[in-house]
């Protein structure tokens, strides 16, 4: 069999499915656990109902993964970010999660996440150049 390697910057949904399906099967065979990703999204809207920020992530294998968190600068410092994170963690606990993970950059919100109880477990220097990328996690426990 001859294999072909193709690079693309415009993958189709079918491409995603063709790659993820055998990976999920492999993971399930090794862990004995079903791999089910559940999106977890909390939006922040203005009075006109336009989305202006929020949290985007999901839960998988008893972990919350926060992929994106954005609060407009004019609303920062009011507790909205904390509320979004707390709401996501509460929902993750409801889903049976025991931990959370996320990443942030040195020019973003590392201190914010640390004040919420997250700890750095890894970092990449000079990513992007002149900055660092930090990986943080937190054990979740019911209040």
ABEGO torsion letter per residue (X at the ends): XBBBBBBBABBBAAAAAAAAAAAAAAAAAAAGBBBBBBBBBBBBBBAAGBBAEEBBBBBBGGBBBBABBBBBAAABGAGAAAAAAAAAAAAAAAAGBABBBBBBBAABAAAAAAAAGBBBABBBBGOBBGBBBBBBBBBBBBX
